[in-house]
Amino acid sequence: MPSSSENTHNSRYVEYIDVFAKNDIIPSAAIQNQLLLFDTFDGINPLESLYQEGVNKMYQKLYIYVTKGKYVIEINGKEEALTTGMLITIMPENVTKTIYISTDCNYYMLVMYPKLANQIYTDIGFTYSNARMSLRHFVSTLTEEQMRRTMTIYTEIKRDILGEDYEFKEKYIQCLLNALTVENINIHKYNPMPLQGNSNSRQYDIYCRFLALLNKHSIEHRSVQYYADQLGISSKYLSFVCISYSKKNASTWIDESVIQKAKAYMIVHHYSFSETSEILHFPSISSFSRFFKRATGITPKEFMKSQTT
């Protein structure tokens, strides 16, 4: 059973840039705490570096475009083979491992941080939530026109990040990122959660801050009051804000976040029920099992059995 000192899946918020820097992997372009672009690797694969470091929390959103050759990646134990003209989008909490990269492979990787992902989804009228999107990934083959458009946008983003400052530069890059996100949503044909309410309000700021806090602290804190206290508001008002923007109250958001983490520990990291309950700070396995069944309708044992049938 992992101790608190050994457990890499604690509430510490892992920033990937720290791991990259430790391994002397320099992004092709970057915006601090928002975005990393990789397309020049010098024989070093960023994802492999993350895997070797044991960093298994993926709070960032990640795009990989393969423009030539073959790239085989393992996600939560399942292999995905990407060939020329393919895109994979990897959402939070997945564990990735590079299996094979052909010698002629060219690929582009974009790593997006949560705050930026939230802002982009707000701009295009959707809600971005790790609790809803975690443990998911999407693989699609692009048409020549789709690949041309996405690579044009990517190149423009990189050029502007590296170029000289000018008035409204940040706004322009934001617009390009919005366009790239819309392209990828259309390519994968998935439907994000529509945004409810006004995104230019104090309430929406509270909603986004709540999701960010939840992302970091739901392993240890499951009470609505805790998050309300962090935000300086009442628990009743927090739930009102959540319902206004997502039609789900704060308690439901918390439960979903905890359940997604529990599933990740059991499926991806192969932790036992007792280890998972300890990591998630439940007083006993039975209390964890009751919580899991209340939130999902089945016990952890029944859930794990369903994953093998």
N, C-alpha and C positions, 0 to 999 in steps of 0.2 A: 504494500500500500504506500503511495507516495507521501512523503512528508511535506510540510509547508515550504521547506527550504529547497526540496528537490522538484517540487511540482512546477512545471513550466506553464501550467494552465491556470494561474492564479489571476487576481484582478489587476495585475500590472498591465498597463496599456502599452503594447509593443509597437514601436515605430520601426518600420522596415528600413528606413534610411539609415538607422544606426547599424543594422546588420550589414547592409551593403558597404557602408564606410569601413567597417571592421575588416571586411574582406577585399578592400581596395577596388570595389566595383563602383565606377563613376557613371551616373546617369548621363545620357546624351543631352538631356535638358531637364530642368526641374524648377518648380515653384515651391518654395519651402513650406512644408506641412500641408501641401495641397496635391501635388502632381509630380510623378516621375516618368520620364520617357527613356526607353532603352532601345537602341538599334545598332550600337557599336559595342561589341562584347570582348574583343581580344581573347577569345577562347574561353571566357568565363561565363557561365550561365547564371543569371541572377536567381532564378527559381531554385536551382540546385544548391546555391549558397544558403538560401532560406531553409531548405530541407535539412542540410547538414548542420545548421545551427540549432535545429529543433524548434524553430519558431512556427508554431502550428495555428496561431490565431491569425486569421486573415480578415482584418477589419477594413482593408482596402478593397476596392473593386478593381479587377484586373482584366485587360484586354490583351490578347495575343493574335496578331495577324501574321499568317505564313504566306510569304510572297513567292517562295521558291523552296523546293526540297521537301523534306519530311521531318516532322517534330512529333515525337510520341511522349505524352505526358500521362502520369498516373494521378488520378484525383480520388482520394478516399478509397484507394485500392482498385479502382476501375481505370483501365487504360483507354485513352482517347488518342487516335492517330490523326494528326493534322497534316494535310498535304497542301500543295500549291493552291492558293485561292481560298483558304479556310480561315475562319475566325472562331476563337473560343473566348467566352466571357465567363470569368470565375467570380462568384459572389463570396461574401464573408464566411469564415469558419471552415473552409475546405483545407485539406492537407494535400499539398502537391509535391510530386517528385518527377524530375525529368528522367525518362527511360532511354530515349535515343534521339539524337539530332544528326541528320545526314550531313556529310561534309559540304554539300552544296546548299545547305539550308540558309535562307534569309528570313528573318522574322522581326516584327516590331512589337514591343511590349509597352503598355501604358498602365501605370499604377495610380489609382485615384484614392485620395483620402476621404474619410467619411464626411467632413464638413463640406468639402467641394461637391461630393456626390449629392448631399442634401440640397445644396444651392442649385445645382444643375436640374435636379428633378423638380424643384420648386419652380424654376424658370419655365420648364416645359409642361407644368401642370400636373405633376405626379408627386406621390409621397415615396421617399426612399427610406426603407427600414431594414436594418440588419436582421431583426427578429423575423421578418417575413421572407427575406431573400437568402438568408444563410443556408449553407449546405446545398446550394444550387449552382449549376453551371450550364451553359448553353453552347452548342457547337453547330456551326452553319457553314455552308459553302456559298461564297459570294459570286455574283455574276461579274464579268469583266468591268461593267460600268460601276457596280457597287464598290469593287476594289479600287477603281480609279478615284472615285469620290472620297472614300475613306483615307486613302493614302495622300490625296491632295490636302485634305483637312489636317491630317497628322503632320505633314511637312510644313504647313502654314503655322500650326501651333508651335512646332519646334523652332522655326525661323524667327517667330516673334518673341519667344521666350529668350532666345540667344541674342536677338538684335537690340539695337539702341532703344532707350526709353522714348516714348512719345505720348502725347495727350490721349487719354482713353485707351491706352494699351491693354490694361487689365480687362476692361469691358470687352475689347475686341477678342481677346483670348477666350474669355468666358463665352462669347457668342459662338466661337469655333468649337468649344467643348460641348456646348448645347447641341450644335449641329451633328457632331460625331456621335453623341449619345442617341439622338433621334435616329440616325442612320443604323446604329447597332440594334436598337429596339425593333426597327422595321425589318432588319436582316433576320433576327432571331424569331420575329413574330410572337413575342411575349407581351403580356398586358400588365404594365405596372399599375399600382393602386392609384386611382384618380385622387387628386388633391381636393379636399373639401374646404370651403371657406376662403378668406382673404389671406394671401401669402405676404402682404405688406402690412402686417399688424403686429402689435406686441404679443398677442395670443399665439401667433404662428412662431414667433421667436421663442416663446416658452415651450411650445410643442417640439421644436427642433432641439432645444437644449435638453429637454426631457429624454428624447431618443438618444442623444449623445451620452447623457449620464447613464441611461439604461444599458447602453452598449458596453460601458466600462464597469458598471457596478452590480449588475443583476446576479452575478455569481454569489455575492455576499449579502445583498439587500433585496428583499422581496416585498417590502411594505410601501404602499403609496405615500404614506406620511414621510418616509425617508426622502423620497425624491421631491416632494412638496417643500420640505424644509430646505433642501439644497437650492431650490428655486425661489425661496422666500414667499411662497404662496400657500393657500390652504389645500388640503387633499381634495376637497370637493371641487375647488376651482380647477385643479389640475385635471381631474377626470372630465370636467365640462369642456376644457380646452381640447383634450384628446378626442372626445366624441365629436366635437365641432369639426375636426380635421380628418378624422379617420373612421368615425362611427364605431369606435371601440374605446372603452374606458381605460384608465391608467392601469387598473388591476389586470385587465386582459392583456395589455401590452407586456406587463411584467411577467405574467405566467408564460406567454409565448416565448419571450426571450430566454427564460430559465429552461423551458422544454427544449428549445433549439440547442442550447448548450449541452443539456443532458444527452440529447441524441448524438451530438457530435462526439462527446466523450465516450459513449458506448459503441457507436458504429465506427467512427474514424480512428479513435485512439485506443479502442478495445479495452476500456476500463471496465472493471466489474461494477455491479450495482453498488456494492459497499464503497468502492473507491469514488464512484460518481457522486454518491450521496454525501461523502465527506468533503469532496471538492466544492460542492454546491452548498455546503454549510447546513445540511439537514441534520437534526439531532440523532436520527436513526434511519436505517434502511426502510423500516415500515412507514415512517413519516414521508420519506421520499416517494415511496410507492403510492401512498395515498394521494400525494400532491400530483403525481404523474397521471394517475387514473382520473382524478377530478378534472384535470386539464385536457386530457386526450380521450378519455373513455375506456382506455385499456391500461393494464399494468406494464411496467418496464419489461417484465419477462415475456408478456404477450407481444409487446412491440418488437423485441429482439427476435422472437420466433417468427414474426411476420417478415423480417428482413432476410430470413434464410429459406423461405418457402417460395 
